[in-house]
Amino acid sequence: MGDFKSFKASGDSANGGSDGARGRSADGGEKQAVDLAAALAKAFAGKSEGQIFSTIIAQAEEGKKKGTLTNEDIDNFYNAVSPMLDGIKRRRLQQIVSRLKKI
């Protein structure tokens, strides 16, 4: 995984949206989703769920402490990744997001 902010949807900065779906064409949005899924699969290949969540938490905590990661960035990450997760993992990620926003 590169860095936590790399998961920010490209359409967000152009239009101020935070959900990653606004401001994108259907073709661009689909390609971006496929690219994101491929990047995630490559970054986390062979890692357990615990290792994946540990990596996310460590990178986010580091970014928050340095002041390079905002709550909006965390929301963008959640909005980009959560559709790829089942209900239990999505709830776990939401708990992590809530904790990270308090740092």
C-alpha positions in Angstrom: 0.0 0.0 0.0 1.5 3.3 -1.0 0.0 5.8 1.4 -3.4 6.3 3.0 -4.2 9.4 1.0 -3.6 7.6 -2.3 -7.1 6.2 -2.0 -8.7 9.6 -2.4 -11.0 9.7 -5.4 -9.6 11.8 -8.1 -13.0 13.6 -8.7 -13.1 14.8 -5.2 -10.5 17.6 -5.4 -12.1 19.0 -8.5 -15.5 19.4 -7.1 -15.2 19.3 -3.4 -17.1 16.1 -3.0 -16.2 13.6 -0.4 -18.0 10.4 -1.5 -15.8 9.6 -4.5 -18.8 9.3 -6.8 -19.6 12.9 -7.5 -18.0 14.6 -10.5 -16.9 11.4 -12.3 -18.1 10.1 -15.6 -19.4 6.5 -15.6 -16.4 5.3 -17.6 -13.9 7.2 -15.4 -15.6 6.0 -12.2 -15.6 2.4 -13.4 -12.0 2.5 -14.4 -11.0 4.1 -11.2 -12.9 1.5 -9.2 -11.2 -1.3 -11.1 -7.8 0.4 -10.7 -8.3 0.8 -7.0 -9.4 -2.8 -6.6 -6.3 -4.0 -8.5 -4.1 -1.8 -6.4 -5.6 -3.1 -3.1 -5.4 -6.7 -4.3 -1.7 -6.3 -5.1 -0.9 -4.4 -1.9 -2.6 -6.9 0.3 -1.9 -10.2 -1.5 -1.0 -12.9 0.9 -1.7 -10.8 4.0 -4.2 -11.7 6.7 -7.2 -9.5 7.5 -5.4 -8.5 10.8 -2.2 -7.5 8.8 -4.3 -5.4 6.4 -6.1 -3.5 9.2 -2.8 -3.1 11.1 -1.2 -1.5 8.0 -4.2 0.8 7.5 -4.2 1.9 11.1 -0.4 2.4 11.3 -0.3 4.5 8.1 -3.3 6.6 9.2 -2.0 7.2 12.7 1.3 8.3 11.3 -0.4 10.7 8.8 -2.7 12.1 11.5 0.3 12.7 13.9 2.3 14.4 11.1 -0.7 16.5 10.1 -0.7 15.2 6.5 -4.0 13.2 6.9 -7.3 14.8 7.4 -10.6 13.4 8.5 -11.9 14.1 4.9 -9.0 11.9 3.6 -10.1 9.1 6.0 -13.7 9.5 4.8 -12.6 9.3 1.2 -10.6 6.1 1.9 -13.6 4.6 3.7 -15.9 5.5 0.8 -13.5 4.0 -1.7 -12.8 0.8 0.1 -16.1 -0.1 2.0 -18.1 -1.2 -1.1 -15.5 -4.0 -1.6 -16.0 -5.4 2.0 -18.7 -7.6 3.4 -20.9 -6.3 6.3 -18.6 -7.5 9.2 -15.4 -6.1 7.6 -17.2 -2.8 6.7 -18.3 -2.4 10.3 -14.8 -3.1 11.5 -13.4 -0.5 9.1 -16.0 2.0 10.3 -14.9 1.4 13.9 -11.3 2.0 12.8 -12.3 5.2 10.9 -14.1 6.5 14.0 -11.1 5.9 16.2 -8.7 7.5 13.7 -10.8 10.6 13.4 -10.4 11.2 17.2 -6.5 11.3 16.9 
